[in-house]
Amino acid sequence: AIAQFVSLQTLNLRENGLTDAGVRRLTLPCRMLGRGPLLLRELDLSGNAGIADKSAVSLACFTQLRQVNLSCTSVTPGGVSRLCSSLGLRASREGPWLGHPTATIGWAATLLDQWRGCMEDAASKRRHKRLMLSPPKTGIFSYRKRVKLGSPSLSPPGPSGTLVLGPPRSPPTVSPRPSPASKRRLF
C-alpha cells in the first residue's frame, strides 16, 4: 500500500507501536523494487520503542530524507551514526518536531476531525455510563466490600483459597462408627 504514495513527503508514525519488522515492511517497496515514497523528506518514528538499529539500516533507502525523528526509540548512537553517514545527515538532540503540533491538511482533515469528535463523544458516554454503574467510593473500600468484621480466620484450603470473616469455626465432631467386626466382639 505504501508503494502507491509516490508523492509522499512527510510521514508521522509517532507512538504507533512500530517494530523493526514494521519498518522493514514500510521500506520494502523502496529497497526491493525502487518504488514507493522515494520523495520522503521528513519521517517521525519517535515513541516507538520496538525500533532498533536494524530499522536505521532499512531507512537508508529513502535517499531524500532530511529530517528523521528517532527519539524515544531503541536505536543506539551507533545506529544513528550509520544512518547519518548513509544519508548525509547530522545527529541532533533537538528537532523541528519537538514541541510542535502536527497538522493534518487536505481532504482527510475534515474526515479526521469528524472521527475525533465521534471518538470523544463515545469516550464521554463510556465515562458517564461507568460513573452511573459504579457505586461511589468511600475511604479505601467501596460500600459493596464493607462487611461486619469479627475475628478473621482462614478457611481450610480449598479451590478458591478464600478468607472467611467472622468468628472461628470449630471443626465438626465426628463420632467413629463401629465396624461390623468390632460389633461382634462387643457382644
FENGI-V700620 format. One record per pair of residues at least 24 apart in sequence whose C-alpha atoms are under 8 Angstrom apart, sorted by sequence separation. I is the first residue (numbers start at 1). J is the second residue. D is the distance in whole Angstrom. If there is no record, write none. Layout:
i=I j=J d=D
i=I j=J d=D
This chain:
i=2 j=26 d=7
i=38 j=62 d=6
i=40 j=64 d=6
i=41 j=65 d=4
i=42 j=66 d=6
i=43 j=67 d=6
i=44 j=68 d=6
i=45 j=69 d=6
i=46 j=70 d=5
i=47 j=71 d=7
i=48 j=72 d=7
i=49 j=73 d=4
i=50 j=74 d=7
i=51 j=75 d=6
i=52 j=76 d=7
i=56 j=80 d=7
i=59 j=83 d=7
i=63 j=87 d=6
i=37 j=62 d=8
i=38 j=63 d=7
i=39 j=64 d=6
i=40 j=65 d=6
i=41 j=66 d=5
i=42 j=67 d=5
i=43 j=68 d=5
i=44 j=69 d=5
i=45 j=70 d=5
i=46 j=71 d=5
i=47 j=72 d=5
i=48 j=73 d=5
i=49 j=74 d=5
i=53 j=78 d=8
i=54 j=79 d=8
i=57 j=82 d=7
i=3 j=29 d=6
i=38 j=64 d=7
i=39 j=65 d=8
i=41 j=67 d=6
i=42 j=68 d=6
i=43 j=69 d=6
i=44 j=70 d=7
i=45 j=71 d=8
i=46 j=72 d=6
i=47 j=73 d=6
i=48 j=74 d=8
i=53 j=79 d=5
i=56 j=82 d=7
i=57 j=83 d=6
i=60 j=86 d=6
i=69 j=95 d=7
i=2 j=29 d=8
i=3 j=30 d=8
i=31 j=58 d=8
i=46 j=73 d=6
i=52 j=79 d=8
i=53 j=80 d=8
i=56 j=83 d=6
i=60 j=87 d=6
i=9 j=37 d=7
i=23 j=51 d=8
i=45 j=73 d=8
i=69 j=97 d=8
i=6 j=35 d=7
i=8 j=37 d=5
i=11 j=40 d=8
i=19 j=48 d=7
i=6 j=36 d=5
i=7 j=37 d=6
i=8 j=38 d=8
i=9 j=39 d=6
i=10 j=40 d=6
i=13 j=43 d=8
i=14 j=44 d=6
i=15 j=45 d=7
i=17 j=47 d=8
i=18 j=48 d=6
i=19 j=49 d=7
i=20 j=50 d=6
i=31 j=61 d=6
i=5 j=36 d=6
i=6 j=37 d=4
i=7 j=38 d=8
i=8 j=39 d=6
i=9 j=40 d=4
i=10 j=41 d=6
i=11 j=42 d=6
i=12 j=43 d=6
i=13 j=44 d=6
i=14 j=45 d=5
i=15 j=46 d=6
i=16 j=47 d=8
i=17 j=48 d=5
i=18 j=49 d=8
i=19 j=50 d=4
i=20 j=51 d=5
i=24 j=55 d=7
i=27 j=58 d=6
i=30 j=61 d=6
i=3 j=35 d=6
i=4 j=36 d=6
i=5 j=37 d=6
i=6 j=38 d=6
i=7 j=39 d=6
i=8 j=40 d=6
i=9 j=41 d=5
i=10 j=42 d=5
i=11 j=43 d=5
i=12 j=44 d=5
i=13 j=45 d=5
i=14 j=46 d=5
i=15 j=47 d=5
i=16 j=48 d=6
i=17 j=49 d=7
i=18 j=50 d=6
i=19 j=51 d=5
i=20 j=52 d=6
i=23 j=55 d=6
i=27 j=59 d=7
i=30 j=62 d=7
i=3 j=36 d=4
i=4 j=37 d=8
i=6 j=39 d=7
i=7 j=40 d=8
i=9 j=42 d=6
i=10 j=43 d=6
i=11 j=44 d=6
i=12 j=45 d=7
i=13 j=46 d=7
i=14 j=47 d=6
i=15 j=48 d=5
i=17 j=50 d=7
i=18 j=51 d=7
i=19 j=52 d=8
i=2 j=36 d=6
i=3 j=37 d=6
i=14 j=48 d=7
i=20 j=54 d=6
i=24 j=58 d=6
i=27 j=61 d=7
i=2 j=37 d=7
i=20 j=55 d=5
i=23 j=58 d=7
i=23 j=59 d=8
i=44 j=97 d=8
